[in-house]
């Protein structure tokens, strides 16, 4: 398709991050009114590492709307 190799690597990183996000295990709490993500979840660690986002912030905002 004529995509530069550097752009291909970036695209692959984003796709890999999305796939890891899909494997993330979210646990329901308080009869489904809340949720949490384990800080030791390997998929969350990989997701954050691939996109360069802060682990604790991502863990928090995946379970809170505001």
N, C-alpha and C positions, 0 to 999 in steps of 0.2 A: 504493500500500500504506500510505500515511500515514506514511512514514519522513521524519523531519526532514531538511532539506537538509544540515545539518552532519553528521548521521550518514551520509547518502548519500556525502558526500565521503570520510569515513573508510572506509566499505565499499569504495568504488572504489579507494582507495589500497592497501588490503589485497589486493584481487583483483589489482591491477596488480603488486604485489610478488610474489605467488604465481606469476603468469604469467612474470615475469622470472626467478624462481628455476627454473622449468621449462626455460628457455632457457640456463641456466648450463652452461658447458662444463667438465667435469671430466676431467682427464687422468690416465690410469693410469700408475703408476710401479712399478718393481721387479717386473715380471711380474705385475702386478695385486694385489700385496700392499699397495700404498699408492696414494694419489692426491693430486692438487694442483689448486688453482684459481688461475688467473692473476690477479695483483693488478690487472691492467689490463682485466679482463673488464667490458664495459659493463653487462651484465645484473646482475652482482654490485654494481656501483656504484649502479645504479638501485634494486635491491632494498634495499640499506642506506639509501639516501637516503629511500626511501618509508616505511620502517619506523623510521628513526632509530636504527639499530643501528651499532655500531662495525665498520668495514670489516675491519680486521685480525682481530678476534675471530671474525667470521662466516666469513672465509676459512679460519681455523684449524679451527673446530668443524664445518664442513661435511665435513672430511676426517678427523676424529678422533672416536672414540666416547666417550672419557672425558676 
